[in-house]
Amino acid sequence: MTGSLLPLLVVVPLLGAALGALVPGRLARVLLVLAPVATTAGGVALLVEHAQTPVLAHGVGGFVPGIAIPLVSDTLTAVMITVTGLTTTACIAFALVTGEARLRFFPTLVMMLSAGVNGALLTGDVFNLFVFIEVMLLPSYALVAMTGTWRRLGIGRLFVVVNLVTSTILLVGIGLVYGVAGSVNMAVLSGVDADDPRFRLAVGVVLLALAVKAGVAPLHGWLPRAYPATSATVMALFSALHTKVAIYAIFRIHQTVLDGATSWMVPLLVLFGVTMLVGAYGSLGERMIRRSLAWQMIAGVGYILLGLAIGTQLGLAAGLFYMVHHILVMGSLLLSSGAVERAYLTHQFVGLSGLMRREPLLAVVVALAMMSLVGFPPSSGFFGKVGIARAAADLDGAWIWVVLGVLVVASIGTLLAMTRLWADVFWGPPLEESPSRGKGHTDLPPVDAETRMQTWSLAPAGALLLVSLAIFVVPGPLWELCLQAADGLLDVTAYVEAVTAP
C-alpha cells in the first residue's frame, strides 16, 4: 500500500454517505455495511505495510510539503483505524438487527461520521484535525436527535453546546499555535522550541479542548448525561469513536509537538488518576445500565492517558493496549445493554431482574466483559492493567506507590459498581414475578415467562467480546504493535521525514 492511497480511507466513506442519501433504503444499508468493512481492511493493510515501512505520508493534491494537506499513517494510526472500523462494523450489525439502520439518513450520517474519524486519525496538521472533528460532529448532532429516548431532545442541547464551545476553544488554540510557530503542520511543529512558554500555552489550549471532548475530569460531567440519552447503537459508536479520537489526538500532539513534555508529568498523573477514581466510583450513584457504563468510560479515559503521563515506552504501549481493550469491551457492554432494552423495553435497574437464569448467553457475555473492565483474567483488561502497573514501577520515589494505589482503588470501585449492576439486573426473582413491572411501580408493562431476547441481537456484542478474549489468549501481536507505536511516538524522526520529504 502506498501513501497515495491514504485519501481513500476518507473518500470512500464520504462517497458512500453521498450515495446513501440518494439510493433506496436497501442499497444504502449495503453501503453502510461495506464502508466500515473497507475501513477495517484498509487498517489491516496498513498494519502489514508498516511492518516494512514505518510511516506513509501523502500530500493531498500533490502540493509541496507545508502547503499540502498531509495525510500520515504509522503503526498507531493503523491500529486505531483497524479497531474503530471493526467496532463500527459491530455497531452497524446491531443497528440492522434493531431496525435503526432503516431510519432515513441513518446510513448517510454514520458513513459521514466514519469519514471524519478516519480523517482525524490520518491528518498530519492540527487545523485539519479540527476540520475532521467537525466532520465527525455534524452527523453526530443529527444522530443524537433521531435516536434514543425523548430525553435526547433536551440532552442534545447539552451535547451541541459543549462541543461547539470546545470546538471554539480548539480553533482558538490552533490560531495561537499558528501565531507563535507560523505553522500548524505537526511535523514542522516538532522542530519548534517546546520550552517556549508562548508555544506551550498555545498547545495547552488545544489539549484542553481535546481533554473536554475525551471526558477528562473535572471536565467530564456532560458525558454521562449526554451519551445515555441516545440509543445503545449510537452510544457505542460515540464511545469507540468520539472519545478515542480525542485521546488519540492528545497522544499524537503531546508526543510529536511537545516532545513528551516530561515537566508536565506530575500534574498529568494527578489529573488522570482523579479521572480514574471519579469514573470508577461515579457508577455507584446510577440506576440505569448505560448511565453506569458511561462513568466507566470516563474511568477508561484515565487509565489510557495514565500511560501517556508516565511517558516511557512501556507506559505509552500499555496505554494504547488499554485503549484497544476499552473500545472492544465497552462496545460489547453497550450493545448488550441495547439487546436488553430491545427485549425488555428498559435499561433501568428497577425494571429488570433475574436475567442470569432467563438469558444465560447474555449473562456470560456481560460477566466476561465486566471482568475485563475490572481487570480480571481471562480478559484483555488484565494485560492492560498489568502493563500500566509495570510501567508505573519505573516512576521515581513515592509516585510508584501513588499510581499503583490509584490503580487498585479505582479497580475496586469498578468491581463494586459492576457487582451492583449484576446484583440488580441479573440476580433476584424471575422478571415475570418482579414487583417492579406491571404493578403500578413503573410505567413498564408486565413480562410473560415466554419473552426472550433474540440471539442475533447479542451477536455483535459477543463478536467484540470474542476479539477481547482472543487478545487475552494471544496478547503478543497486539503488544508488539503497541510497542512499535510507542517507539514511533518517542522518536518522531521517521514521521517528520515522511511528511516533509519533497
C-alpha positions in Angstrom: 0.0 0.0 0.0 1.4 3.4 -0.9 0.8 6.8 0.7 -1.2 8.0 -2.3 -4.0 5.5 -1.3 -4.5 7.1 2.1 -7.1 9.6 0.9 -9.4 6.6 0.0 -10.0 6.0 3.7 -11.7 9.3 3.8 -13.1 9.5 0.3 -14.8 6.1 0.3 -17.0 6.7 3.3 -17.8 10.2 2.1 -18.9 8.9 -1.3 -20.9 6.2 0.5 -22.6 8.9 2.5 -23.5 10.8 -0.6 -24.8 7.8 -2.4 -26.6 6.6 0.7 -28.7 9.8 0.6 -29.7 9.2 -3.0 -30.3 5.5 -3.4 -33.2 3.4 -2.0 -33.0 2.2 1.6 -31.7 -1.3 1.0 -28.8 -0.2 -1.2 -28.0 2.5 1.4 -27.8 -0.2 4.1 -25.5 -2.3 1.8 -23.2 0.7 1.6 -23.5 1.2 5.3 -22.0 -2.3 5.9 -19.4 -2.1 3.2 -17.9 1.2 4.4 -16.6 0.1 7.8 -15.6 -3.3 6.4 -13.5 -1.5 3.8 -12.1 0.7 6.6 -11.1 -2.3 8.7 -9.5 -4.0 5.6 -7.6 -0.7 4.9 -6.4 -0.6 8.5 -5.1 -4.3 8.3 -3.4 -3.5 5.0 -1.6 -0.5 6.7 -0.5 -2.7 9.6 1.1 -5.1 7.1 2.7 -2.3 5.3 4.1 -0.7 8.5 6.0 -3.9 9.2 8.3 -2.8 6.4 7.7 1.0 6.1 7.3 2.8 9.5 5.5 5.8 8.1 3.4 6.5 5.0 2.6 10.1 4.0 0.7 11.8 1.2 0.2 15.5 0.4 -3.4 15.8 -0.9 -3.4 17.3 -4.4 0.3 16.9 -4.8 1.1 20.3 -3.4 4.5 20.8 -1.8 5.1 19.9 1.9 4.0 22.7 4.2 1.1 23.7 1.9 -0.5 20.4 1.1 -2.9 18.8 3.5 -0.8 15.9 4.9 -2.3 12.5 5.5 0.0 10.4 7.5 -0.1 6.8 8.8 2.1 4.9 11.2 1.5 1.9 13.4 -0.6 3.9 15.9 -2.8 5.2 13.1 -3.2 1.8 11.6 -4.1 0.1 14.9 -6.7 2.8 15.6 -8.2 2.6 12.1 -8.5 -1.2 12.4 -10.1 -1.3 15.8 -12.5 1.6 15.2 -13.5 0.1 11.8 -14.1 -3.3 13.5 -16.2 -1.8 16.3 -18.2 0.4 13.9 -19.0 -2.8 11.9 -20.3 -4.4 15.0 -22.5 -1.4 15.9 -23.9 -1.3 12.3 -24.7 -5.0 12.6 -26.6 -4.3 15.8 -28.4 -1.3 14.1 -29.5 -3.7 11.3 -30.9 -6.1 13.9 -32.8 -3.4 15.8 -34.1 -1.6 12.7 -32.3 1.7 13.4 -30.4 1.3 10.1 -33.8 1.7 8.4 -34.2 5.3 9.7 -34.0 7.9 6.9 -30.4 9.2 6.5 -29.0 6.9 9.3 -26.6 5.2 6.8 -25.5 8.5 5.4 -24.9 10.0 8.9 -22.9 7.0 10.1 -20.7 6.9 7.0 -20.0 10.6 7.3 -19.1 10.1 10.9 -16.7 7.3 9.9 -15.1 9.5 7.2 -14.5 12.2 9.9 -12.9 9.6 12.2 -10.6 8.3 9.5 -9.6 11.8 8.5 -8.8 12.8 12.1 -6.7 9.7 12.6 -4.8 10.3 9.4 -4.3 14.1 9.3 -0.8 15.5 9.9 -1.8 19.0 10.9 -3.8 20.4 13.8 -6.1 22.6 11.7 -7.3 19.7 9.6 -7.7 17.8 12.8 -10.2 20.5 13.8 -11.9 20.2 10.4 -12.2 16.4 10.6 -13.5 16.6 14.2 -16.2 18.9 12.9 -17.0 16.5 10.1 -17.5 13.9 12.9 -19.7 16.2 14.9 -22.1 17.3 12.2 -23.7 13.9 11.7 -23.4 13.2 15.4 -25.8 16.1 16.2 -28.4 14.5 13.9 -27.8 11.0 15.4 -28.4 12.3 18.9 -31.6 14.0 17.7 -33.0 11.0 15.8 -32.2 8.1 18.2 -32.8 7.2 21.9 -35.4 8.5 24.3 -37.4 11.7 24.2 -35.0 13.0 26.8 -32.5 13.2 23.9 -34.0 16.4 22.7 -33.0 18.3 25.9 -29.7 16.5 26.3 -29.0 17.1 22.7 -28.7 20.8 23.5 -26.1 20.0 26.1 -24.2 17.9 23.6 -24.3 20.6 21.0 -23.3 23.4 23.4 -20.4 21.5 24.9 -19.0 20.5 21.5 -19.5 24.0 20.0 -17.7 25.6 22.9 -14.8 23.1 22.9 -14.5 23.4 19.2 -14.2 27.2 19.5 -11.5 26.7 22.2 -9.8 24.2 19.9 -9.8 26.7 17.0 -8.5 29.5 19.2 -5.7 27.2 20.4 -4.8 26.4 16.8 -4.8 30.1 15.9 -2.4 30.7 18.8 -0.2 27.9 17.7 0.0 29.3 14.2 0.6 32.8 15.6 3.6 31.6 17.6 5.1 28.9 15.3 3.9 30.0 11.9 2.7 26.6 11.0 0.0 24.0 12.0 1.8 21.0 10.5 2.7 18.7 13.3 6.0 17.6 11.6 7.1 21.2 11.4 5.9 22.0 14.9 8.0 19.1 16.3 11.0 21.4 15.5 9.7 24.3 17.5 11.3 25.0 20.9 8.9 23.1 23.2 10.2 25.2 26.2 8.9 28.4 24.7 6.2 29.4 27.2 4.1 31.0 24.5 4.2 27.8 22.4 3.4 25.7 25.4 0.4 27.9 26.3 -0.9 27.7 22.7 -0.6 23.9 22.6 -2.0 23.7 26.1 -5.2 25.4 24.9 -5.5 22.8 22.1 -5.0 19.9 24.6 -7.6 21.4 26.9 -10.2 21.3 24.2 -9.4 17.8 23.4 -9.5 16.8 27.1 -13.1 18.1 27.3 -14.0 16.1 24.3 -12.4 13.0 25.8 -14.2 13.4 29.1 -11.2 14.0 31.4 -12.1 15.0 35.0 -13.1 17.6 36.1 -14.4 18.4 32.6 -16.4 15.2 32.3 -19.8 16.0 33.6 -21.5 16.4 30.2 -20.6 12.8 29.0 -22.6 10.6 31.4 -25.6 12.9 30.9 -25.5 13.1 27.1 -24.4 9.7 25.8 -27.0 7.5 27.6 -29.9 9.6 26.2 -29.1 8.3 22.7 -29.7 4.7 21.6 -27.3 1.9 22.6 -26.0 1.8 19.0 -25.1 5.5 18.9 -23.7 5.4 22.4 -21.4 2.5 21.4 -20.3 4.4 18.3 -19.6 7.6 20.3 -17.7 5.5 22.9 -15.5 3.9 20.2 -15.1 7.0 18.0 -15.6 10.4 19.7 -13.7 9.9 22.9 -11.0 7.7 21.4 -10.2 10.2 18.5 -9.8 12.9 21.2 -7.4 10.6 23.2 -5.5 9.7 20.0 -5.1 13.4 19.2 -3.8 14.0 22.8 -1.2 11.3 22.4 -0.1 12.5 19.0 0.2 16.2 19.8 1.7 15.6 23.3 4.4 13.4 21.9 5.0 14.9 18.4 4.6 18.6 19.1 5.7 18.9 22.7 8.3 16.1 22.6 6.7 14.3 25.6 6.7 17.4 27.9 8.2 15.5 30.9 7.8 18.6 33.0 4.0 18.1 32.9 4.2 14.5 34.3 3.2 15.2 37.9 0.1 17.3 37.2 -0.9 14.8 34.4 -0.5 11.9 36.8 -2.8 13.6 39.3 -5.3 14.7 36.7 -5.6 11.2 35.1 -5.6 9.5 38.5 -8.6 11.6 39.6 -10.3 10.8 36.3 -9.9 7.1 37.0 -11.3 7.4 40.5 -14.2 9.7 39.6 -15.3 7.4 36.7 -14.9 4.2 38.7 -17.0 5.3 41.7 -19.4 7.5 39.8 -21.3 4.4 38.6 -22.4 3.7 42.1 -24.9 6.6 42.0 -26.6 5.4 38.9 -29.7 3.2 38.4 -29.6 2.6 34.7 -27.2 0.3 32.9 -25.9 2.7 30.2 -25.5 5.6 32.6 -23.5 3.3 34.9 -21.3 2.3 31.9 -20.9 5.9 30.9 -19.0 6.5 34.1 -16.8 3.5 33.4 -16.0 5.2 30.0 -14.6 8.1 32.0 -12.5 5.7 34.2 -11.2 4.1 31.0 -10.0 7.5 29.7 -8.0 7.9 32.9 -6.4 4.5 32.5 -5.4 5.2 28.9 -4.0 8.6 29.5 -2.1 7.5 32.6 0.2 5.6 30.2 0.8 9.0 28.4 1.6 10.7 31.7 4.2 8.0 32.6 5.7 8.7 29.2 8.0 5.7 28.8 7.9 3.2 26.0 6.2 0.8 28.3 3.8 3.4 29.6 2.7 4.5 26.1 2.4 1.0 24.9 0.3 0.0 27.9 -2.0 3.0 27.5 -2.5 2.1 23.8 -3.1 -1.5 24.6 -5.7 -0.5 27.2 -7.4 1.8 24.6 -7.9 -1.1 22.2 -9.2 -3.2 25.1 -11.6 -0.5 26.2 -13.0 0.1 22.8 -13.9 -3.5 22.4 -15.2 -4.3 25.9 -17.2 -1.1 26.3 -18.7 -1.7 22.8 -19.7 -5.2 23.9 -21.3 -4.0 27.1 -23.2 -1.2 25.5 -24.5 -3.4 22.7 -25.5 -6.0 25.3 -27.4 -3.3 27.1 -29.1 -2.4 23.8 -30.2 -6.0 23.4 -31.7 -6.0 26.9 -33.6 -2.7 26.1 -34.9 -4.1 22.8 -36.3 -7.2 24.5 -37.5 -5.8 27.9 -38.1 -2.1 26.9 -35.8 -0.6 29.6 -32.2 -0.4 30.9 -33.3 0.8 34.4 -32.3 -1.5 37.2 -35.8 -1.2 38.7 -37.4 -2.8 35.7 -35.0 -5.7 35.4 -34.4 -8.8 37.5 -33.3 -12.4 37.3 -31.7 -12.2 33.8 -28.9 -14.7 34.7 -31.4 -17.6 34.5 -33.6 -16.1 31.9 -30.8 -15.1 29.5 -27.8 -17.3 30.2 -25.9 -16.3 27.0 -26.4 -12.7 27.8 -25.1 -13.4 31.4 -22.0 -15.0 30.1 -21.2 -12.1 27.7 -21.8 -9.4 30.3 -20.0 -11.3 33.1 -16.9 -11.7 31.0 -17.0 -8.1 29.8 -17.4 -6.8 33.3 -14.4 -9.0 34.4 -12.4 -7.3 31.7 -13.3 -3.8 32.9 -12.2 -4.8 36.4 -9.0 -6.3 35.1 -9.6 -10.0 36.0 -8.5 -12.8 33.7 -9.4 -14.1 31.2 -9.7 -10.7 29.6 -7.7 -8.2 27.6 -8.2 -5.8 30.5 -6.0 -8.0 32.7 -2.9 -7.4 30.5 -3.8 -3.7 30.0 -3.7 -3.1 33.7 -0.7 -5.3 34.3 1.1 -3.3 31.6 0.2 0.1 33.3 1.3 -1.3 36.7 4.7 -2.4 35.2 5.2 1.0 33.6 4.4 2.7 36.9 7.1 0.7 38.6 9.6 2.8 36.6 8.5 6.1 38.3 10.6 7.8 40.8 10.1 7.8 44.6 6.6 7.8 46.1 4.9 8.1 42.7 5.3 4.4 42.2 3.1 3.7 45.2 0.7 6.5 44.5 0.0 5.3 41.0 -0.3 1.7 42.0 -2.6 2.6 44.8 -4.8 4.6 42.5 -4.9 1.6 40.1 -6.0 -0.7 42.9 -8.6 1.7 44.4 -10.1 2.5 41.0 -10.3 -1.2 40.1 -12.1 -1.8 43.4 -14.6 1.0 42.5 -15.3 -0.6 39.1 -15.7 -4.0 40.8 -18.2 -2.6 43.3 -20.1 -0.8 40.5 -20.3 -3.9 38.3 -21.3 -6.1 41.2 -24.2 -3.8 42.0 -25.3 -3.8 38.4 -25.1 -7.6 38.3 -27.0 -8.0 41.5 -29.8 -5.7 40.5 -30.2 -6.9 36.9 -29.1 -10.5 36.8 -29.9 -11.8 40.2 -33.2 -11.5 42.0 -36.6 -13.1 41.3 -37.7 -14.0 37.8 -38.6 -11.0 35.8 -42.3 -12.0 35.3 -42.6 -12.2 39.1 -40.7 -8.9 39.7 -42.9 -6.4 41.7 -41.4 -3.6 39.6 -43.2 -4.4 36.4 -46.9 -4.1 35.8 -47.7 -3.4 39.5 -48.0 0.3 39.3 -44.4 0.9 40.4 -43.2 1.8 36.9 -44.7 2.5 33.5 -43.3 -0.7 32.2 -45.7 -3.4 31.1 -45.6 -6.9 32.7 -43.4 -9.5 31.1 -44.6 -13.1 30.5 -42.5 -16.2 31.0 -42.0 -16.7 27.2 -40.4 -13.3 26.5 -36.8 -13.7 25.5 -34.3 -11.6 23.5 -33.4 -12.7 20.0 -30.0 -14.5 19.9 -29.0 -12.4 16.9 -29.3 -9.2 18.8 -26.5 -10.4 21.1 -24.2 -11.5 18.2 -22.4 -8.1 17.7 -21.7 -7.8 21.4 -20.5 -11.4 21.5 -18.2 -10.8 18.5 -16.5 -7.9 20.2 -16.1 -9.9 23.4 -14.5 -12.8 21.4 -11.9 -10.4 20.0 -11.1 -9.2 23.5 -10.8 -12.8 24.7 -8.5 -13.6 21.7 -6.3 -10.8 22.8 -6.0 -12.4 26.3 -5.2 -15.8 24.8 -2.6 -14.3 22.3 -1.6 -10.9 23.6 1.8 -10.9 21.9 0.9 -9.5 18.4 -1.1 -6.5 19.8 1.5 -5.9 22.4 4.2 -5.8 19.8 2.2 -3.4 17.7 1.7 -1.1 20.7 5.4 -1.2 21.5 6.1 -0.3 17.8 3.5 2.6 18.0 5.1 3.8 21.3 8.5 3.8 19.6 7.1 6.0 16.8 5.7 8.4 19.4 9.0 8.6 21.3 11.2 9.1 18.2 9.3 11.1 15.6 12.2 11.3 13.1 10.6 8.9 10.6 7.3 10.8 11.0 8.9 14.2 10.3 11.0 12.9 7.4 8.0 11.2 5.7 5.8 14.4 6.0 8.5 16.9 4.9 10.1 14.9 2.1 9.6 16.5 -1.3 
